[in-house]
Amino acid sequence: MFAVQFREIAREQSARTGVATTHRGDYETPCFMPVGTRGAIRHLSAQDYEELGARIVLGNTYHLMLRPGAKVVADLGGLGAFAGWGGLTLTDSGGFQVFSLNPDVDDEGVSFRSTYDGSMHRFTPESAVLTQQLLGADIQMVLDVCPPLPSSDDVVKLALKRTSQWAVRAKETHTRTDQSLFGIVQGGIDPLLRRESAERTAELGFDGYGIGGLSVGETREEMLVALAAAIEHLPHDRPRYLMGVGDPASLIEAVNLGVDQFDCVMQTRIGRHGTALTSGGKLNITRAEFTTSLDPIDGQCNCPVCRRHTRGYIRHLFQVNEPTAARLVSIHNIAFTLNLMRQMREAITKGEFASLRKSLLAIWADSANDKP
């Protein structure tokens, strides 16, 4: 099996920057991975995120296995070729989407209805691996049980138990030597359960480690306590991936604890409704005060949108329901987040991360924790 190799370049306390090596190429950490749920980031093309400097893009197993089907994606060359994307790819297991549908869960797997046509489907740790092997991403994730929060202790403990058991079965099923397999840590917001899950998952020797089941209703403070408990018991020579988290305050706080990679749909979800991420905080571009503004979305941003378009123009596009508006703000938000990760990498290298963290939290710490 080809394990992802992680080489640390610099560290400032627990925050670290490095290079992770997959079978098909490298990526610098900490990094943000935009989400292309159905094979594309909504409103963007592969050319767009290539030009923005993204290195890894996600695909969603749940959606891709239903439409167009994993076999179709495989026949068209695998997820990257299918999407015309030359960078790296990662597929989540689809577990988060499945468990949001209130499925029937047992020790063997989960049964659920398609959101497309209502047909019944069965997902097991084994079928999740085999489906993702067909999709052909560079990294795939095991199927885990993601309990909602708040949940009772019994629900969280059962989810942890099943996630651990399913991880064993997933690892035994995975056979593609050109594809890495990441385990997932669960445990709710209980530090002791997070520690237990991390230890049990690490014992299996995965290529990297996802930390799931966070940013699903808990406060940021609760999330960080649970996250720190998990990270403490994960290997230092493998990437640590906080799943589904992307608001700026959580990003820098998680990097401060030692997280290496992130994904989130928040950037494009809020972008479609006219909210931009800027160096001064969130900005609602649809506000009337921007009707005649000649300013870019963010005067400190060098993305293609800020170099070319004004706030006044983009507001006009939203006012007339022009789809280009959502596209432009989505591009900007992804560019902003990718640049934020670059700033973090540079700050860690220079020993200036603590200063960057302080300045960013002064802007973002009080903002609402956006959920995917």
Buried (B, 14 or more C-beta within 10 A) or exposed (E): BBBBBBEEEBBBEBBBBBEBBBBBEBBBBBBBBBBBBBBBBBBBBBEBBBEBBBBBBBBBBBBBBBEBBBEEBBEBEBBBEBBEBEBBBBBBBBBBBBBBEEBEBEEBBBBBBBEEEEEEBEBBBBBBBBBBBBBBBBBBBBBBBBBBBEBEEEBBBBBBBBBBBBBBBBBEBBEBEEBBBBBBBBBBBBBEBBBBBBBBBBEBEBBBBBBBBBBBBBEBEBBBBBBBBBBBBBBEEBBBBBBBBBBBBBBBBBBBBBBBBBBBBBBBBBBBEBBBBBBEEBBBBBEEEBEEBEEBBBEEBEBBBBEEBBBBBBBBBBEEEEEBBBBBBBBBBBBBBBBBBBBBBBBBBEEEBBEBBEEBBEBBBEBEBBBB
